């Protein structure tokens, strides 16, 4: 008896992968970030494009993925998911939060705290150790 493949995985939107053609280990295509997240939501399977994701919040060995007014619980660690997402599109602002750079509406900082306000209105705290990443966004 064979076990079914896990449903909650990130998949690449590569036409060759859909046809069952695997890339060779030295192939630069392997270094590409994943473009879709597949999430089991009850009896449904939801396919999220990476650009749809607003922000991601840590929840122990799970992550809460926020997409517009909805959120999905996905079993994967923040570190693992961060490695799989595009670093040009997503930035880790806290040990418990990753945000989509394109969703950032406002950056605010003082000596004591820094916050990011997203297009949907969510306000997220930026850790001191991650402030340099956001300073680069300001230019």
C-alpha positions in Angstrom: 0.0 0.0 0.0 1.4 3.4 -0.9 0.7 6.5 1.1 -0.8 9.6 -0.7 1.4 12.6 -1.3 1.0 15.4 1.2 -1.6 18.0 0.1 -0.1 21.1 1.9 2.9 21.8 -0.2 4.2 24.7 -2.3 4.2 23.9 -5.9 6.0 25.5 -8.8 4.0 26.7 -11.8 6.4 25.1 -14.2 4.8 23.5 -17.3 7.5 20.8 -17.4 6.8 19.8 -13.8 3.1 19.4 -14.7 4.1 17.1 -17.5 6.2 15.0 -15.1 9.6 16.2 -16.4 12.0 16.7 -13.5 14.8 19.2 -13.6 18.3 18.0 -13.1 20.0 18.8 -9.7 22.3 21.5 -11.2 19.5 23.2 -13.1 19.1 26.9 -12.2 15.3 26.4 -12.3 15.6 24.6 -9.0 16.7 27.9 -7.4 13.5 29.6 -8.4 11.0 30.4 -5.6 7.7 28.6 -5.5 4.8 30.5 -7.1 1.8 28.8 -5.6 0.8 27.5 -2.2 -1.6 24.5 -2.0 -3.7 24.5 1.2 -6.2 21.9 2.4 -9.2 23.8 3.8 -11.7 21.3 5.1 -12.8 19.3 2.1 -11.5 21.8 -0.4 -8.0 22.3 -1.7 -7.2 26.0 -2.2 -4.5 27.2 -4.6 -3.0 30.5 -3.6 -0.7 32.5 -5.9 2.2 34.0 -3.9 1.2 37.5 -5.0 -2.2 37.1 -3.4 -0.7 36.7 0.1 -0.8 39.8 2.2 1.1 38.5 5.2 2.0 35.4 7.1 1.9 34.9 10.9 3.6 32.2 12.9 1.5 29.8 15.0 3.8 27.2 16.5 4.5 24.6 13.8 1.8 26.2 11.6 1.5 29.5 9.8 -1.6 31.6 9.4 -1.7 32.9 5.8 -3.7 36.1 5.4 -5.2 36.7 2.0 -7.6 39.7 1.9 -10.4 39.1 4.4 -9.6 35.4 4.6 -6.9 33.4 6.4 -5.7 29.8 6.1 -3.9 27.6 8.6 -1.1 25.7 7.0 1.2 23.2 8.6 4.7 24.5 7.9 7.2 26.4 10.0 8.0 30.1 9.2 11.6 29.3 8.5 10.7 26.6 5.9 8.1 28.8 4.2 10.4 31.8 4.2 13.0 29.8 2.3 10.5 28.8 -0.3 9.0 32.3 -1.0 10.6 34.9 -3.2 12.9 37.1 -1.2 12.2 40.0 -3.7 8.5 39.8 -3.0 8.4 38.9 0.7 10.3 40.2 3.7 10.4 38.9 7.3 9.7 41.8 9.7 9.5 39.8 12.9 10.2 36.3 14.1 6.4 35.8 13.8 5.6 37.8 10.6 6.4 37.8 6.9 4.8 40.4 4.7 4.3 40.8 1.0 6.4 44.0 0.1 3.8 45.0 -2.5 1.1 45.1 0.2 3.0 47.6 2.4 1.2 50.9 2.5 3.0 52.7 5.2 6.2 52.4 7.3 6.4 54.2 10.6 9.3 54.2 13.1 10.4 55.9 16.2 13.2 55.2 18.6 11.0 52.8 20.5 9.1 50.9 17.8 8.6 50.4 14.1 5.4 49.3 12.5 4.2 48.3 9.0 0.7 49.2 7.9 -0.6 47.0 5.0 -3.1 47.9 2.3 -5.9 46.0 4.1 -5.3 48.0 7.3 -3.4 45.4 9.3 -0.7 46.9 11.5 2.3 44.7 12.3 5.2 45.4 14.6 8.8 45.3 13.2 11.5 43.8 15.4 14.6 45.7 16.0 16.7 43.1 14.3 14.6 43.4 11.1 14.4 47.2 10.8 17.4 47.3 8.4 15.5 45.3 5.8 12.7 47.9 5.8 15.1 50.8 5.7 16.3 49.4 2.4 12.7 49.7 1.1 12.7 53.5 1.8 15.6 54.0 -0.5 
